[in-house]
């Protein structure tokens, strides 16, 4: 008789950030996480384990050595599945290149790769020597009825005018893609997004200027100043009422987008779910449950319905993140969907369930800097 399988899913740790928002790098927080993972038979890291857009990879490995070693201790004798995201894409890039050279699909919807294929992924696996570390990309079927992916493909459909999404729109036009309908395979998404990931990684390896991170910081700064839910200056009102609509209109007129000028908290959620629904349809994912991360907003939380159930019957589940970002969590509020520290649990049957590991901690207790 086969024993039940319990899978623990975490995402968006972004280990190695310069700002110190990657709270899992704190020893006390890491200990809480590892203890919470103890009942798991398998651990899935659903993208952005490492932050490779702010520091050289060698520096990130040194900064995260203790955490990865601790994760290896917590998962000794178990399988650790790493599903790379957009911020740690370099973990899987060599494996994708190898698959292309061999004439195979690069990638299939749920391709698996050896962690030894690339130097960076090999070094990560070496820090967890007693665990079975494997790569899956762009996603993995955790059960016949459950598909999990980081979710970064949704940037190709997102109507929020984030810098990364705008650049993806430019690349899509260069690649000759005329709209969302052409994004119907992992290869099509890779053609749109992978050049951006390669550029961001290469810049950081050779320059100390943090160039690759400025877009994300700019997006958060603009959101903080123009969002109706935050205290706004005259500049903020100008951004939300004049500058952003004008810029979005100009971008749409030249054929990049379409984007919307609404960047409210409600629209961020709706846009992310709409975009993820397009990814599910485009890739032909036929699973009652689809788990993703990337947007850092956990859900569905109690009382949330809109957007989480798709037309074909699938239910979306977002894992949240392990980043403490004051742009989205301005005060102590563990009920906030952006509050860090959630594990998504999956058994042999039933829907995914959230566990809030850091719910009782004060913000000052979980910031690195």
TANOR-V60252 format. One record per residue. N is the residue number from 1. RES is the residue in one small letter. SS is DSSP state (2 for helix, 1 for strand, 0 for the rest). NEAR is the number of other ideal C-beta (glycine too) atoms within 12 Angstrom. D_CENTER is the distance of its C-alpha to the mean C-alpha in Angstrom with 1 decimal. Layout:
[[N,RES,SS,NEAR,D_CENTER] [N,RES,SS,NEAR,D_CENTER]]
//
This chain:
[[1,x,0,3,36.4] [2,x,0,6,32.6] [3,x,0,8,31.0] [4,x,0,17,28.0] [5,x,0,22,24.5] [6,x,0,29,22.0] [7,x,1,38,18.3] [8,x,1,42,16.1] [9,x,1,46,12.3] [10,x,1,52,10.1] [11,x,0,48,6.5] [12,x,0,46,5.2] [13,x,0,45,8.9] [14,x,0,45,9.0] [15,x,1,47,12.5] [16,x,0,37,15.0] [17,x,0,37,14.4] [18,x,0,28,17.8] [19,x,0,25,17.9] [20,x,0,24,17.6] [21,x,0,38,15.0] [22,x,1,39,13.4] [23,x,2,40,15.8] [24,x,2,48,15.4] [25,x,2,40,17.4] [26,x,0,30,20.3] [27,x,2,17,22.7] [28,x,2,21,23.5] [29,x,2,32,20.0] [30,x,2,33,19.3] [31,x,2,22,22.5] [32,x,2,29,21.5] [33,x,2,38,18.3] [34,x,2,31,20.4] [35,x,2,19,23.1] [36,x,2,31,21.0] [37,x,2,36,19.7] [38,x,0,20,23.4] [39,x,0,21,24.1] [40,x,0,35,21.4] [41,x,0,26,22.8] [42,x,1,34,19.5] [43,x,1,42,16.2] [44,x,1,47,12.9] [45,x,1,51,10.0] [46,x,0,49,7.1] [47,x,0,47,5.2] [48,x,0,45,5.6] [49,x,0,50,8.8] [50,x,1,47,10.7] [51,x,0,44,10.9] [52,x,0,42,12.9] [53,x,0,40,13.4] [54,x,0,38,15.7] [55,x,0,32,18.1] [56,x,0,27,19.6] [57,x,2,33,18.3] [58,x,2,18,21.5] [59,x,2,21,21.2] [60,x,2,38,17.7] [61,x,2,32,19.2] [62,x,2,19,22.1] [63,x,2,27,20.3] [64,x,2,35,18.2] [65,x,2,23,21.2] [66,x,2,21,22.2] [67,x,2,38,19.0] [68,x,2,37,18.5] [69,x,2,24,22.2] [70,x,2,29,21.9] [71,x,2,39,19.2] [72,x,2,28,21.5] [73,x,2,24,24.4] [74,x,2,29,22.7] [75,x,0,36,21.9] [76,x,0,22,25.1] [77,x,0,17,26.5] [78,x,0,28,23.3] [79,x,1,29,20.6] [80,x,1,40,17.2] [81,x,1,42,14.9] [82,x,1,49,12.1] [83,x,0,48,9.7] [84,x,0,49,8.5] [85,x,0,45,5.6] [86,x,0,52,6.9] [87,x,0,43,7.8] [88,x,0,44,9.5] [89,x,0,45,10.6] [90,x,2,41,14.1] [91,x,2,43,14.0] [92,x,2,45,14.6] [93,x,2,35,16.3] [94,x,2,28,19.7] [95,x,2,35,19.6] [96,x,2,34,18.9] [97,x,2,21,21.8] [98,x,2,22,24.0] [99,x,2,27,23.4] [100,x,2,20,24.4] [101,x,2,12,27.5] [102,x,0,13,28.5] [103,x,0,8,28.5] [104,x,0,16,26.0] [105,x,0,20,23.0] [106,x,0,29,20.1] [107,x,0,36,18.2] [108,x,0,23,19.2] [109,x,0,32,16.8] [110,x,1,27,16.6] [111,x,1,31,18.0] [112,x,1,27,18.4] [113,x,1,37,19.4] [114,x,1,22,21.2] [115,x,0,34,19.6] [116,x,0,19,22.9] [117,x,0,30,22.3] [118,x,0,29,20.9] [119,x,2,19,22.1] [120,x,2,34,18.9] [121,x,2,41,17.6] [122,x,2,23,21.3] [123,x,2,25,21.5] [124,x,2,40,18.5] [125,x,2,34,20.2] [126,x,2,20,23.5] [127,x,0,32,22.4] [128,x,0,36,22.1] [129,x,0,21,25.4] [130,x,0,19,26.2] [131,x,0,31,23.0] [132,x,1,23,22.4] [133,x,1,38,19.2] [134,x,1,32,18.1] [135,x,1,45,15.4] [136,x,1,38,14.3] [137,x,1,46,12.8] [138,x,1,46,11.5] [139,x,1,43,12.0] [140,x,1,39,14.6] [141,x,1,28,17.3] [142,x,1,36,17.5] [143,x,1,26,20.6] [144,x,0,13,22.6] [145,x,0,24,21.4] [146,x,1,37,17.7] [147,x,1,39,15.0] [148,x,1,46,11.4] [149,x,1,47,8.7] [150,x,0,50,4.9] [151,x,0,48,6.0] [152,x,2,47,6.1] [153,x,2,47,9.7] [154,x,2,44,10.2] [155,x,2,44,10.6] [156,x,2,44,13.9] [157,x,0,38,15.1] [158,x,0,41,14.0] [159,x,0,32,17.3] [160,x,1,39,16.2] [161,x,0,40,17.5] [162,x,0,38,14.8] [163,x,2,31,16.0] [164,x,2,35,13.3] [165,x,2,40,14.1] [166,x,2,32,17.7] [167,x,2,30,17.7] [168,x,2,41,16.1] [169,x,2,36,19.0] [170,x,2,24,21.5] [171,x,2,28,20.5] [172,x,2,33,20.8] [173,x,2,21,24.3] [174,x,2,16,25.2] [175,x,0,23,24.2] [176,x,0,12,26.5] [177,x,0,29,24.1] [178,x,0,13,25.7] [179,x,0,21,23.3] [180,x,2,28,20.6] [181,x,2,15,23.1] [182,x,2,21,23.0] [183,x,0,33,19.3] [184,x,0,23,20.4] [185,x,0,24,19.2] [186,x,2,34,16.4] [187,x,2,28,18.9] [188,x,2,30,19.1] [189,x,2,42,15.4] [190,x,2,38,15.6] [191,x,2,28,18.7] [192,x,2,38,17.0] [193,x,2,41,13.8] [194,x,2,36,14.8] [195,x,2,23,17.5] [196,x,2,36,15.3] [197,x,2,38,13.1] [198,x,2,24,16.5] [199,x,2,26,18.1] [200,x,2,36,15.6] [201,x,2,36,15.9] [202,x,2,21,19.7] [203,x,2,24,20.4] [204,x,2,33,19.2] [205,x,2,24,21.1] [206,x,2,14,24.3] [207,x,0,19,24.2] [208,x,0,15,24.0] [209,x,0,15,23.5] [210,x,0,22,19.7] [211,x,2,22,19.9] [212,x,2,34,16.4] [213,x,2,31,15.0] [214,x,2,21,17.6] [215,x,2,28,16.0] [216,x,2,35,13.1] [217,x,2,25,16.0] [218,x,2,21,18.2] [219,x,2,30,16.0] [220,x,2,29,15.9] [221,x,2,22,19.6] [222,x,2,30,20.5] [223,x,2,35,18.8] [224,x,2,28,20.5] [225,x,2,27,23.8] [226,x,2,37,24.0] [227,x,0,29,22.4] [228,x,0,20,25.4] [229,x,0,23,24.2] [230,x,0,26,24.6] [231,x,0,13,27.9] [232,x,0,19,28.5] [233,x,0,13,30.9] [234,x,2,12,33.0] [235,x,2,17,30.5] [236,x,2,24,27.8] [237,x,2,18,30.0] [238,x,2,18,30.7] [239,x,2,29,27.1] [240,x,2,30,26.4] [241,x,2,18,29.8] [242,x,2,17,30.7] [243,x,2,21,28.5] [244,x,2,32,25.2] [245,x,2,21,27.2] [246,x,2,17,29.3] [247,x,2,26,26.5] [248,x,2,30,24.6] [249,x,2,19,28.0] [250,x,2,18,28.6] [251,x,2,28,25.4] [252,x,2,20,26.0] [253,x,2,13,29.6] [254,x,0,16,28.9] [255,x,0,18,26.9] [256,x,0,28,23.2] [257,x,0,30,21.3] [258,x,0,23,22.4] [259,x,0,33,20.8] [260,x,1,27,21.9] [261,x,0,28,23.2] [262,x,0,24,22.1] [263,x,0,40,19.2] [264,x,0,20,20.2] [265,x,2,27,18.0] [266,x,2,21,19.2] [267,x,2,28,18.4] [268,x,2,34,14.8] [269,x,2,33,14.4] [270,x,2,26,16.7] [271,x,2,32,15.3] [272,x,2,39,11.8] [273,x,2,39,13.6] [274,x,2,28,16.1] [275,x,2,38,13.7] [276,x,2,43,12.0] [277,x,2,33,15.7] [278,x,2,31,16.6] [279,x,2,42,14.2] [280,x,2,39,15.7] [281,x,2,24,19.1] [282,x,2,29,18.7] [283,x,0,35,17.8] [284,x,0,18,20.4] [285,x,0,37,18.4] [286,x,0,19,21.2] [287,x,0,31,20.0] [288,x,0,25,20.8] [289,x,1,37,17.4] [290,x,1,45,14.0] [291,x,1,51,11.1] [292,x,1,53,7.4] [293,x,0,47,4.5] [294,x,0,44,2.5] [295,x,0,43,6.1] [296,x,0,42,6.9] [297,x,0,40,10.0] [298,x,0,48,11.4] [299,x,1,36,13.9] [300,x,0,28,16.3] [301,x,0,23,18.3] [302,x,0,13,22.1] [303,x,0,10,23.7] [304,x,0,23,20.8] [305,x,0,14,21.7] [306,x,0,16,21.1] [307,x,0,28,18.5] [308,x,0,33,17.2] [309,x,1,22,20.0] [310,x,0,25,20.2] [311,x,0,13,23.6] [312,x,0,16,23.8] [313,x,0,16,23.4] [314,x,0,30,19.9] [315,x,1,31,18.1] [316,x,1,48,14.4] [317,x,1,43,12.8] [318,x,1,42,9.6] [319,x,0,48,9.1] [320,x,0,46,8.7] [321,x,0,46,8.0] [322,x,0,45,10.7] [323,x,1,45,11.1] [324,x,0,43,14.5] [325,x,0,36,14.5] [326,x,0,27,18.0] [327,x,0,29,17.3] [328,x,0,31,15.9] [329,x,0,36,17.8] [330,x,0,20,21.2] [331,x,0,18,23.1] [332,x,0,20,23.2] [333,x,0,19,21.8] [334,x,0,26,20.2] [335,x,0,18,20.3] [336,x,0,31,18.0] [337,x,0,33,14.7] [338,x,0,36,12.9] [339,x,0,36,15.0] [340,x,0,46,13.3] [341,x,0,42,14.1] [342,x,1,44,13.6] [343,x,1,42,14.0] [344,x,1,44,14.0] [345,x,1,34,17.3] [346,x,1,38,18.6] [347,x,0,25,22.3] [348,x,0,18,24.5] [349,x,0,16,24.9] [350,x,0,18,23.7] [351,x,0,23,20.6] [352,x,0,40,17.5] [353,x,1,25,18.3] [354,x,1,32,16.6] [355,x,1,27,18.1] [356,x,1,29,17.9] [357,x,0,34,18.8] [358,x,0,37,19.2] [359,x,0,23,20.9] [360,x,0,14,24.2] [361,x,0,24,23.3] [362,x,0,17,24.3] [363,x,2,24,22.0] [364,x,2,14,24.4] [365,x,2,18,24.0] [366,x,0,36,20.3] [367,x,0,26,20.1] [368,x,0,29,20.6] [369,x,0,15,22.2]]
//
